[in-house]
Amino acid sequence: MTSFPSVRTERLLLRPLRADDAEAINSYQSLPEVVQYMFWEVRTLAETREHLEKRLLTTALENDGDVLVVGVELAGPEHPARLIGEITLFLHSVANGQAEIGWAFHPDFQGHGFASEAASGMLDWAFAELDVHRIEAHLDPHNAASAAVCLRLGMQRDALLRENLLFKGAWGDTAVYGILRHERATRVAGRSQGDAGAGGSGGAPGAGSVDHADNAAGAGSVDHADNAAGAGSVDHAGSAASAGNT
């Protein structure tokens, strides 16, 4: 069993969610632009509290179908500590080393590279601590901002699944992005060498860079448990409508 402790990036802290995060989470889960690509509609505070209680029951990824949701908090000296979003990791198959990532962020924090930075930190943790071979993100093909985040993370667009799910009363397509363990390792090594050559700190890929493409309302699978049909991506098109909002 691999529990998630906390992961610090240049400007963010990825940490386990707490019961007292409900109001901060509801501040974006209640916004239409955030749930645009989600399987669920805007949530009331009571609904967010109920959903959070369920998510708090999972603190580790061990079995097929386990879903881990962690909070993303501002952690730099220039920012007061504040929860601005969440990162989700869905363990598809232990035997085959397959997982899926998703994210959701408050629109107030778009355009600063926070989604890329947080997802980068989660990818590095997942490949280092879990025996996974491949991590993918499922996106709505129209979610250009989240697609840009995926590409920035080094993911490739592997497939377009045509009308593979019924989303809010209409058939929708899913764009599948993926990255392999060795591809991520090569990317991290290349970035570290580049930073060292430039006199930089060699930080995690994507950390601290401003990325105006990070404006997606959602990308990646935000919560498969919320999809009764089992399709589970939060960005109907692939992971969450709220992935990549920063």
Buried (B, 14 or more C-beta within 10 A) or exposed (E): EBEBEEBBBBBBBBBBBEEEBBEBBBBBBBBEBBBBBBBBEBBEBEBBBEBBEEBBEBBEBEEEBBBBBBBBBBBEEEEEEBBBBBBBBBBBEBEEBBBBBBBBBBBBBBBBBBBBBBBBBBBBBBBEBBEBBBBBBBBBBBBBBBBBBBBBBBBEBEBEBEEBBEBEEEEBBBBBBBBBBEBBEEBBEEBBEEBEEEEEEEBBBBBBBEBEBBBBBBBBBBBBBBBEEEBBBBBBBBBBBBBBBB
